[in-house]
Amino acid sequence: MPKQNKLLHFAASAARTLHIWPLIVRSGLFNSARRRKYPDTIVHLDVVLTECCTLRCKSCSNLMQYYHHPENLEADEVISGLRKVFASMRVSQLKLLGGEPFVCQKALIKVLEYLKDQTDRFDEVDIITNGTLIPSEECINAMKNTPKLKVVFSNYGELSSKLTEFSELCGKEGIAFDIVEDDSWQDFGGMKLREENESKTQ
């Protein structure tokens, strides 16, 4: 990871510790700084591996609560898309998420096997999980073999029933992890019909 990018990531970590990260995100300062320094780099790339989730959060920002017949993506489809991105751009932060990405571990393993040979094309890869599932031994090994990987737990309290067990497993296996302790929930608005006129939507 370039030295300047390490400094930006350190600054982001410090902001999270000081609980001022939401303010910085809303201001757009962090992403603007990275875009100026790295114009050939995508700051964040979210890769949704599955529409399936073990939770049904009412205000899910990925709208998973609205899928009546959720499906998993095929690993080959995801890898094909990543190849096209990596052919022309680098990615600073690549996020693998859902739904719950550990619902579709076979696809996740194949994607991680691809990524371990593409480490010059990204700075970090984060698997975003709600801490409700324990991955298989094969999946744990794939995570261990993927450089720059981190498991990011969204802590939903009692709902994240496997968070402690999973995070302890990460520590035991040498897999980097972070537990996000958000004390607030941001509602992105949902899918209700607002009947706003054209001037309000511009």
N, C-alpha and C positions, 0 to 999 in steps of 0.2 A: 504494500500500500504506500503511495507517495507520502512524503513527510507532511506536506500541507494538509492532505486528507486525514492523516492521523491526528493532526491538531484539531481539525474540525470535528472529528468523532470524539476526541477528548472533551472538547467544549460542549458537545451535545450531551455526553454522559454527565458532566458536571451540572448542566442545566436541569437534567432529570433529577439528580440528587437534591438540588436546591428547590425542586418543585416549581421552576419557572419555565419548563419546557413548553407547556401548552401556550404560553404567551408568545414565545419565540416562534412556534409553529404558525400561530395565527398571523403574526407579523410578516412571515415569509422571509425573514432575514437570513436564516440558515441556508435555505435552498438557493436564495439569490446569490449568496457568497460562493456556494459550490458551483453554480452555473457559470459565474464569471471566471472562476479559476479553471474549470474543466468543461469548455463548450462542446467537446465531443463525447461527453459522458451523460447518460441518463441518471438523474439523481436517485429516483426510486422507481423500481419496476415490480409491480405486484403480479404474481402468477397464481391464478386461482386453479388449484388442482382438482377441486371437487365442489359440487353444490350441496353435498351431504354434510350434515353437522350433527353432533351429539347433543347440542342444545338448540332451543328455539327462542332466542332472545327477541323480545317484542320490537326493539329498535335497533336491530342488527344493521350496522353500516354497510354490509355487503348484501343486504336484502335476502338473506338465506331463508327467512321465515315465510317468504312468498313462493318458494319452490314446492309445488305439489308432487312432482316426480323428479327429485334431484338425481343427478348423474355424476359419475366420475369422468374426468377427462382421460383420454388415452395418452400414455407416456410419449409415444412417438409423435403425437400432435404437439405436445408441449415442447419437446426437444426440437422439432422442426421450426417452431416459432422462435425459440431461443437462438438457434443457428442464424436465422435471418437478422435478428437484432445484433448479435455479436459480430456479424460480418461487417457492420458499419459503425457500431457504437460500443463503448464500454458502459458498464452499469456500476454505479457506486454501491447501491444497496438493493439486492435482489431478494424479494420476499416470496416465500412459498406458503400459500395459505388456502383457505376454503371459505365457507364451511370449516371443517376440521381436517387438516391434511393427513393426519394419521388414520383416517377412515380408509384411505386408498394407499396403503403402504407399498403395494407392488409397483404402482406408477411412481410413487415418491422415490423408491429405491433406484429405479431406472434413471430418473431425472438426476439424482445425486451422483450416480455412476458417470453420467455424461458431464456434469459440472466439475468433477474432480480433475478433469483434463483441460478445463477452460479457465483456470484461475487467473490468467492474465487478462481476462475480459470482465472481471468484477472485483470489487473490493471486499464485499462480504455477502454471505447468503444467510438469511434468517428464516427459520421455520416458525410460523406463528401458530401457537396451539392454545386451546382452552384448558389443557391439563386434565382431560377426562379419560384418556387412553394411555396405555403403556405399549410402546412399539415392540415389534418382534426383535429377536436377536439379530436377524439378517438386516433389519432396518437400523438397529443400533450400530452395527458394523459399517453400514454404508455412511452413516453420519460421522463416525470416527475417521473414515477414510476421505472425507470431503474437507479440504482446507478452507479456512475462513468461515466455517459454519458456526452458527449459534442458534440454539433453541430459545425462542422468546415466549414465555408463558403469560397469557392474559389471566390474571388472578380474579376469578369470580367467586371467591370465598368457598362456601360449602359445595357449590356447583362444580368447582374444579377438583373433583374428588380424588384424582390421581396425581395432583400437582406435587405434593411432597414426595411421594414414591418415585415419580418420574424425575424430578430435579435431583434427588439423591442418586439415582441411577446415572444421570448425566455427570454428576461430580465424580462418581466411582469410575466411569468409563473415560473421563478426561474430555467430555464434550462441553464446550462453552455454553452457558445459558444465562438468561436474564429473566427476572420475574417483575412484570409491570404491575405496580400497585396503584392503579388509577383510583382516585377518590371521588370521581365524578363520571357521569355518562353523558356523551354528546349525542343528541337526537338529530339525525340528518334529514328528518322531514317526512319519511315514509312515502307511500305510493297513493295517497288520497287525492281525489280530484279537487283541484283548487279553483277552477273556472276563472283564472286570472286573464285579463285582456293582454293583448300582444305587447303593449308598452311596458307592462310590469315584468315581462319575461325577457326583456332585452338587456 
